[in-house]
Amino acid sequence: MSENRLSTSIVGLDEVLEGGFIANRAYLLRGGPGTGKTTLGLHFLTAGTAQGERTLLITLAEPAEQIFQNAQRLGFDTNDITFLDLSPTSNFFAEVQTYDIFSPAEVEREPTTQRIVQQVETLKPQRVFLDSMTQLRYLVSDAFLFRKQALSFLRFLIEQGATVLFTSESSEEAPDEDLQFISDGVINLSFSNQERTVCVSKFRGSNFQSGSHSMRLTKTGMKVYRRLIPESHRQEFIKETIPSGVVEIDELLHGGLERGTITILTGPSGVGKTTLGLQFMKEAAGRGERSVVYTFEEWKETLLHRCEAINIPVRIMIERDILSIVQVEPLHYTPDELADLIRHEVEVKSAKIIMIDSISGYRLSVQGDDLVSHIHALCKYLQNMGVAVLLINEVESITGEFRVTENNISYVADNIIFLRYIEVRGEIRRAIGVLKKRLTNFEKTLREFEISRYGIKVGKPLTNLRGILKGVPDILDSSDSK
């Protein structure tokens, strides 16, 4: 029998839950103040009203009017949501009570329960959001009795045909392990080190995407960016060769790069790595293929001006929608958000070449997480989708000891192309070479690399120089080169 899934209206969260909540079950939403619990609850309820379902919001802490106003600011349509406001009013303190206001459990529990039961039996809601179960805990002094009553309460709601989402605010004084046990699923919201995350730790009767996923609260509600899992994405493609359009570079690569491969373009600052990557994109544009550059360090307008100065018509390519240059502020995006942007380009706009410029800029978006694991997942996803990946890697040394990367990520590369400054007779020149190519053979020589107003120019093999990788090569005479 197929199970009925209920969407949360948050695309990323539905993906994490592999389709949404299972109907007629109870789910616990955990998190501290300001983590987005009420916002998620509003998404859940408005997704139901959009389907013509009856929905009920029970609030025991925040006044319903305040929730309504906040929902309007976020653009939620709450007209079809029924509110049951059980939050304390100002009259509670203003009027004379017959019991201690700090010990109201015995007096308040029964009327609170009656109002909930009456509302549920009258409305017969299909979705219920209870904010929060922690408030009900204070109405029962005995922990065992609270667990028993909470379980009975949830079963009552489910038997009335409802799917329930209820919140708790765990603390040392009021832990919620008992609520985690009795719920069918547990969703954890957190906000630490300026980063919001969502994590599902329990989901009975279904698989789910484990781990922490990035989450952001925006002007229109909550957005979830699930962690990229490469093996869940795959697309059939032909591993054909992608030429650069520069004869000498293609000779070095024995034809060019292949689709579905990862290429590291490495070298010091200003040596021409980005320009070389864009040359492949220029050639792809001629075949009508779309490419995307994610630039973390260089301003988009600066990049456009620089490309036009060397005969790469980037503005025309952008106008024809076969090139997109995305300027990324790394501290504003998490790796999950960047992966979501890239997935859209690949799966919706059919991008064939993706360039990350550069790895050091991408590292800033990781903010303390493991760079290698994130970039590995991103590259393997793109590889599975048949996309040619260009990773721009900047090395610190201008000359001296030769190093491919300084981030220990060279293992992910199918191809490694390096650019190098060399000094010849007091003049700074550039050299290009191929260090690794997994699918085919490649030319083992190094060639001089130039960038002019006419574009990239690559010379013949530098057979008369020795020690190029040190940056200060020796010039061989005719007898030494034989």
VOGU-3710 file (C-alpha; in Angstrom, 3 decimals, decimal comma):
1> msenrlstsi> 0,000/0,000/0,000  1,470/3,368/-1,021  1,862/5,878/1,801  0,397/9,377/1,641  3,104/12,051/1,830  2,389/15,607/2,947  4,574/18,381/1,550  5,984/21,010/3,869  6,094/23,462/0,890  9,837/23,792/1,585
11> vgldevlegg> 11,437/22,055/-1,395  14,762/21,329/0,270  13,131/19,925/3,408  10,821/17,705/1,360  13,941/16,366/-0,377  15,570/15,664/3,007  12,378/13,832/4,075  12,289/12,074/0,693  8,837/13,377/-0,161  7,536/15,046/3,002
21> fianrayllr> 5,822/13,886/6,183  3,928/10,598/6,295  0,250/11,377/6,922  -1,446/10,663/10,269  1,698/10,710/12,332  3,221/13,069/14,919  6,525/14,864/14,423  8,651/16,756/16,934  10,282/20,037/15,897  13,149/20,926/18,238
31> ggpgtgkttl> 15,181/24,103/18,505  16,002/27,100/20,633  14,407/30,537/20,410  14,694/32,136/16,977  15,640/28,977/15,087  12,530/29,079/12,866  10,135/26,579/14,462  7,014/28,714/14,019  8,024/29,632/10,467  8,338/25,953/9,551
41> glhfltagta> 4,959/25,295/11,177  3,355/28,015/9,062  4,854/26,477/5,918  3,374/23,139/6,953  -0,111/24,564/7,535  -0,278/26,808/4,445  0,839/23,873/2,288  -2,253/22,092/3,606  -4,673/24,964/3,032  -3,358/25,270/-0,528
51> qgertllitl> -4,568/21,676/-1,024  -7,957/22,444/0,496  -7,149/20,739/3,814  -8,461/21,855/7,203  -5,621/23,145/9,381  -5,304/24,131/13,028  -2,623/26,123/14,833  -2,609/25,756/18,626  -0,435/28,298/20,412  0,269/28,133/24,133
61> aepaeqifqn> 2,958/30,814/24,383  3,004/33,392/21,573  -0,311/35,264/21,062  -2,168/34,260/17,896  -2,388/37,884/16,775  1,394/38,210/16,885  1,843/34,984/14,885  -0,727/36,255/12,372  1,123/39,565/11,932  4,505/37,858/11,511
71> aqrlgfdtnd> 2,989/35,461/8,989  1,642/38,359/6,946  5,080/39,996/6,860  6,495/36,781/5,416  3,751/36,562/2,807  1,882/33,572/4,277  -1,845/33,344/3,524  -3,332/32,439/6,909  -6,990/33,195/6,118  -7,918/29,508/6,000
81> itfldlspts> -5,918/28,504/9,095  -7,904/28,098/12,311  -6,114/29,560/15,346  -6,656/28,273/18,879  -5,017/30,773/21,185  -4,267/29,297/24,621  -1,508/31,755/25,487  -1,793/33,693/28,770  -3,560/37,057/28,517  -2,895/40,224/30,485
91> nffaevqtyd> -6,093/39,568/32,476  -4,325/36,633/34,105  -2,164/39,079/36,054  -4,661/41,905/36,342  -7,534/39,926/37,871  -7,559/38,310/41,292  -7,002/34,575/40,995  -7,944/31,867/43,442  -4,618/30,110/43,056  -0,933/30,935/43,018
101> ifspaevere> -0,056/32,240/39,523  3,243/30,403/39,658  1,574/27,022/40,322  -1,454/26,925/38,001  -1,172/23,305/36,837  -4,133/21,726/38,643  -6,463/24,623/37,816  -5,484/25,206/34,183  -4,865/21,686/32,839  -8,514/20,635/32,586
111> pttqrivqqv> -9,929/23,726/30,792  -6,928/23,771/28,428  -7,512/20,129/27,506  -11,234/20,698/27,070  -10,725/23,609/24,681  -8,304/21,577/22,524  -10,610/18,542/22,419  -13,635/20,666/21,590  -11,831/22,494/18,766  -10,403/19,313/17,262
121> etlkpqrvfl> -13,699/17,420/17,369  -15,494/20,364/15,769  -12,961/21,148/13,035  -11,604/17,658/12,298  -8,271/19,172/11,120  -6,029/17,276/8,719  -2,945/19,190/9,823  -2,218/20,428/13,346  0,701/22,599/14,464  1,158/22,810/18,250
131> dsmtqlrylv> 3,503/25,501/19,553  4,717/24,395/21,985  4,477/21,096/23,843  6,923/22,517/26,408  4,111/24,698/27,798  1,918/21,642/28,389  4,744/20,066/30,361  4,395/22,805/32,977  0,780/21,807/33,553  1,834/18,355/34,750
141> sdaflfrkqa> 4,239/18,135/37,687  4,975/14,424/37,330  7,288/13,415/34,413  5,742/9,967/33,994  2,230/11,407/33,955  3,239/14,047/31,392  4,667/11,437/29,018  1,536/9,325/29,347  -0,775/12,295/28,752  1,334/13,642/25,864
151> lsflrflieq> 1,242/10,241/24,139  -2,513/10,009/24,695  -2,994/13,547/23,367  -1,032/12,853/20,175  -2,925/9,622/19,581  -6,207/11,501/20,014  -5,194/14,006/17,326  -4,058/11,260/14,947  -7,247/9,247/15,478  -9,192/12,371/14,513
161> gatvlftses> -7,404/12,248/11,129  -4,637/14,796/11,771  -0,948/14,868/10,947  0,725/16,672/13,851  3,789/18,857/14,032  4,623/19,979/17,564  7,527/21,978/18,954  9,676/21,842/22,061  12,446/23,946/23,529  14,817/21,561/25,227
171> seeapdedlq> 16,835/22,761/28,224  18,604/21,277/31,242  15,564/22,106/33,368  13,104/20,608/30,863  14,761/17,991/28,625  12,620/16,549/25,842  13,987/13,024/25,409  10,565/11,676/26,347  8,969/13,604/23,472  11,597/12,287/21,082
181> fisdgvinls> 10,692/8,717/22,052  6,956/9,108/21,532  7,166/11,051/18,244  7,321/9,450/14,796  10,024/11,818/13,638  12,404/14,422/15,041  13,571/17,535/13,187  16,295/19,610/14,836  16,796/23,315/14,029  19,953/25,057/15,199
191> fsnqertvcv> 21,653/28,420/14,900  25,332/28,630/15,822  28,374/30,475/14,498  26,064/32,558/12,279  24,948/29,415/10,429  21,473/27,894/10,494  21,065/24,163/9,949  18,329/21,535/9,949  18,932/17,894/10,808  16,521/14,947/10,864
201> skfrgsnfqs> 17,491/12,461/13,566  14,434/10,193/13,435  11,820/9,356/10,804  9,813/6,201/11,358  8,759/4,195/8,330  10,926/6,042/5,822  14,453/6,735/4,754  15,764/10,309/4,956  18,837/12,366/4,125  21,020/12,268/7,235
211> gshsmrltkt> 23,439/14,940/8,400  23,127/18,698/8,792  21,691/20,713/5,919  21,975/24,481/5,491  18,898/26,533/6,225  18,125/30,228/5,806  15,256/32,399/7,075  14,322/34,887/4,364  11,681/37,544/3,703  9,415/34,818/2,342
221> gmkvyrrlip> 9,978/32,165/4,979  12,365/29,242/5,298  14,665/27,769/2,657  16,536/24,504/3,125  19,550/23,496/1,048  20,133/19,800/1,431  23,652/18,404/1,595  24,830/17,182/-1,788  25,038/13,386/-2,127  26,743/12,607/-5,466
231> eshrqefike> 25,627/8,998/-5,784  21,946/9,999/-5,828  22,485/11,934/-9,084  23,488/10,347/-12,362  22,893/11,100/-16,019  23,886/9,188/-19,132  26,357/11,033/-21,357  28,979/10,421/-24,038  32,571/11,000/-22,930  33,452/13,033/-26,003
241> tipsgvveid> 36,421/15,388/-26,213  36,042/19,123/-25,581  38,693/21,066/-27,531  40,045/24,452/-26,475  40,206/25,901/-29,977  43,929/26,582/-29,558  45,772/24,006/-31,651  48,853/23,800/-29,460  46,855/23,332/-26,228  44,826/20,585/-27,857
251> ellhgglerg> 48,095/18,959/-28,967  49,302/19,032/-25,362  46,052/17,340/-24,276  45,880/14,941/-27,237  42,624/16,525/-28,399  41,288/18,376/-25,351  39,392/17,606/-22,157  36,615/15,049/-21,821  33,055/15,487/-20,605  32,503/14,322/-17,060
261> titiltgpsg> 36,106/14,953/-16,025  37,577/17,202/-13,346  40,431/19,483/-14,358  42,621/21,519/-12,026  44,162/24,615/-13,627  46,937/25,524/-11,243  49,522/28,267/-11,037  50,445/31,563/-9,341  48,374/34,750/-9,443  47,979/36,436/-12,822
271> vgkttlglqf> 49,515/33,636/-14,862  46,361/33,055/-16,976  44,399/30,239/-15,310  40,975/31,903/-15,609  41,707/32,989/-19,159  42,583/29,423/-20,123  39,341/28,147/-18,599  37,315/30,753/-20,472  39,001/29,716/-23,700  37,384/26,286/-23,363
281> mkeaagrger> 34,050/28,036/-22,721  34,489/30,247/-25,779  34,934/27,155/-27,933  31,922/25,480/-26,271  29,805/28,549/-27,040  30,500/28,001/-30,706  28,802/24,606/-30,348  25,833/26,199/-28,547  26,768/24,731/-25,152  26,179/26,640/-21,924
291> svvytfeewk> 28,980/27,329/-19,429  28,980/28,930/-15,969  31,775/30,688/-14,074  31,515/31,099/-10,290  33,981/33,831/-9,401  34,785/34,308/-5,722  37,542/36,889/-5,896  37,370/38,953/-9,087  34,590/41,456/-9,725  32,328/40,391/-12,589
301> etllhrceai> 32,777/43,660/-14,497  36,557/43,407/-14,185  36,449/39,884/-15,579  34,243/40,973/-18,475  36,554/43,846/-19,369  39,640/41,648/-19,151  38,146/38,966/-21,390  37,063/41,415/-24,059  40,587/42,839/-24,119  41,935/39,439/-25,211
311> nipvrimier> 39,322/38,592/-27,842  36,925/36,496/-25,727  33,417/37,922/-26,471  31,916/37,246/-23,051  29,162/39,878/-23,271  27,819/38,386/-26,498  27,979/34,925/-24,940  26,015/36,190/-21,924  23,406/37,887/-24,143  22,899/34,604/-26,001
321> dilsivqvep> 22,502/32,803/-22,655  25,346/30,386/-23,371  27,520/31,836/-20,605  26,739/32,948/-17,079  29,215/34,650/-14,758  28,085/34,461/-11,141  29,898/36,671/-8,652  29,848/34,923/-5,287  30,423/36,534/-1,909  31,826/33,444/-0,162
331> lhytpdelad> 30,971/34,504/3,398  27,321/34,887/2,351  26,890/31,343/1,023  27,302/27,939/2,601  28,565/25,001/0,505  25,021/23,568/0,445  23,642/26,832/-0,970  26,355/26,955/-3,637  25,637/23,349/-4,555  21,957/24,236/-4,918
341> lirhevevks> 22,834/27,086/-7,321  25,028/24,784/-9,366  22,419/22,021/-9,428  19,916/24,488/-10,904  22,345/25,417/-13,682  23,059/21,777/-14,487  19,609/20,213/-14,101  17,437/23,090/-15,327  19,661/25,063/-17,703  21,793/22,146/-18,955
351> akiimidsis> 25,198/23,707/-18,266  28,023/21,627/-19,783  31,086/23,344/-18,269  31,345/24,659/-14,692  34,341/26,668/-13,501  35,054/27,393/-9,815  37,339/30,423/-9,590  38,915/29,745/-7,212  39,383/26,950/-4,665  40,721/29,416/-2,082
361> gyrlsvqgdd> 37,566/31,543/-2,477  35,372/28,467/-2,194  37,202/27,543/1,018  35,854/30,709/2,683  32,283/29,509/2,199  33,125/26,300/4,054  33,921/28,336/7,206  35,752/25,737/9,227  34,174/22,640/7,685  36,195/20,097/5,764
371> lvshihalck> 37,081/21,674/2,390  38,063/18,376/0,813  34,771/16,603/1,585  32,654/19,467/0,233  34,604/19,944/-2,975  34,796/16,174/-3,457  30,979/15,904/-3,252  30,465/18,822/-5,644  32,952/17,548/-8,221  31,673/13,971/-8,126
381> ylqnmgvavl> 28,099/15,204/-8,596  29,123/17,236/-11,655  31,141/14,303/-12,952  28,104/12,006/-12,631  26,038/14,534/-14,592  28,503/14,631/-17,492  29,724/18,169/-16,762  33,316/19,213/-17,418  34,639/20,778/-14,198  37,384/23,415/-14,147
391> linevesitg> 38,894/24,149/-10,719  41,120/27,196/-10,548  43,861/26,680/-7,981  46,274/29,411/-6,982  49,670/28,525/-5,575  51,581/31,017/-3,477  55,066/30,535/-4,871  55,993/32,433/-8,036  59,165/30,435/-8,627  61,088/27,844/-6,630
401> efrvtennis> 59,673/24,541/-5,441  56,914/23,263/-7,718  53,634/22,324/-6,043  50,379/21,361/-7,757  48,014/22,485/-4,969  48,274/23,500/-1,340  44,904/22,041/-0,319  45,513/18,282/-0,778  42,752/18,036/-3,384  44,781/16,991/-6,423
411> yvadniiflr> 43,497/13,411/-5,975  40,016/14,448/-7,258  41,443/15,623/-10,573  41,289/13,611/-13,774  43,450/16,251/-15,452  46,025/18,686/-14,100  47,211/21,578/-16,266  49,795/23,871/-14,753  50,932/27,354/-15,689  54,284/28,626/-14,513
421> yievrgeirr> 56,276/31,850/-14,538  59,818/31,425/-15,811  62,733/33,826/-16,062  64,729/33,725/-19,287  67,578/36,202/-19,730  66,038/38,595/-17,217  62,580/38,460/-18,817  59,457/37,026/-17,174  57,663/34,526/-19,387  54,949/31,922/-18,918
431> aigvlkkrlt> 55,002/28,183/-19,541  52,186/25,636/-19,744  52,318/21,891/-19,233  50,140/18,889/-18,458  50,944/16,888/-15,349  48,113/14,351/-15,416  45,439/13,133/-17,815  43,507/10,100/-16,752  41,613/9,062/-19,897  44,226/9,559/-22,613
441> nfektlrefe> 47,904/10,109/-23,094  49,292/13,648/-23,237  52,328/15,559/-24,454  55,128/15,535/-21,875  56,806/18,729/-23,066  56,309/22,274/-21,815  55,406/25,152/-24,098  55,580/28,905/-23,825  52,190/30,459/-23,012  51,267/34,024/-23,973
451> isrygikvgk> 48,160/36,185/-23,617  47,759/39,005/-26,125  44,958/41,192/-27,410  44,321/38,505/-30,031  43,847/35,802/-27,409  45,953/32,899/-26,163  49,092/31,984/-28,047  51,090/28,845/-27,295  54,521/28,228/-28,732  56,479/25,154/-29,695
461> pltnlrgilk> 57,894/22,787/-27,037  60,635/24,423/-24,938  63,268/21,807/-25,670  66,130/24,267/-25,268  65,378/24,927/-21,573  66,074/22,743/-18,529  64,725/23,215/-14,997  61,541/25,032/-16,027  59,637/23,744/-12,985  62,115/25,567/-10,735
471> gvpdildssd> 61,128/28,842/-12,419  64,676/29,806/-13,376  65,570/27,392/-16,192  68,979/26,798/-17,704  69,411/27,527/-21,393  70,875/24,588/-23,271  73,200/25,026/-26,176  72,690/23,041/-29,342  74,977/20,222/-28,217  73,118/19,741/-24,894
481> sk> 69,690/19,571/-26,548  70,674/16,709/-28,899
//
